[in-house]
Amino acid sequence: MSQREMIFVLIHAQLCAACRERLIASPETVLASHALTEEEKKTLGQLKAADFLTPERLVQAAAVSTAELAEYANHPVVRLRHL
């Protein structure tokens, strides 16, 4: 299964402070409307504010690659769809 949706959530939360705060405060509510696997929801639900400080920390915390984040970094959905 593609991790595209999870990558979209990660990148958007990295860019948008309001959505990042919502994700950290209430991941179950924020992620309910996203097509994610239970494992992806668990991974995203365990993220802390400190994980978003640098791309390297985010990659490590979310168990994704830098290449995956870079591939979708400028995708319109990432910038326009709030959590």
ChimeraX attribute file (.defattr): number of C-alpha atoms within 10 A of each C-alpha:
attribute: neighborCount
match mode: 1-to-1
recipient: residues
	/A:1	5
	/A:2	7
	/A:3	13
	/A:4	15
	/A:5	15
	/A:6	21
	/A:7	22
	/A:8	21
	/A:9	23
	/A:10	23
	/A:11	22
	/A:12	21
	/A:13	22
	/A:14	19
	/A:15	15
	/A:16	14
	/A:17	13
	/A:18	12
	/A:19	18
	/A:20	24
	/A:21	14
	/A:22	14
	/A:23	24
	/A:24	17
	/A:25	14
	/A:26	11
	/A:27	18
	/A:28	14
	/A:29	11
	/A:30	19
	/A:31	19
	/A:32	10
	/A:33	9
	/A:34	12
	/A:35	13
	/A:36	18
	/A:37	13
	/A:38	9
	/A:39	9
	/A:40	17
	/A:41	18
	/A:42	15
	/A:43	14
	/A:44	21
	/A:45	18
	/A:46	13
	/A:47	18
	/A:48	16
	/A:49	14
	/A:50	10
	/A:51	17
	/A:52	20
	/A:53	11
	/A:54	10
	/A:55	16
	/A:56	12
	/A:57	13
	/A:58	23
	/A:59	18
	/A:60	12
	/A:61	17
	/A:62	19
	/A:63	11
	/A:64	15
	/A:65	15
	/A:66	13
	/A:67	10
	/A:68	13
	/A:69	18
	/A:70	13
	/A:71	12
	/A:72	15
	/A:73	18
	/A:74	11
	/A:75	12
	/A:76	10
	/A:77	14
	/A:78	20
	/A:79	15
	/A:80	9
	/A:81	11
	/A:82	14
	/A:83	18
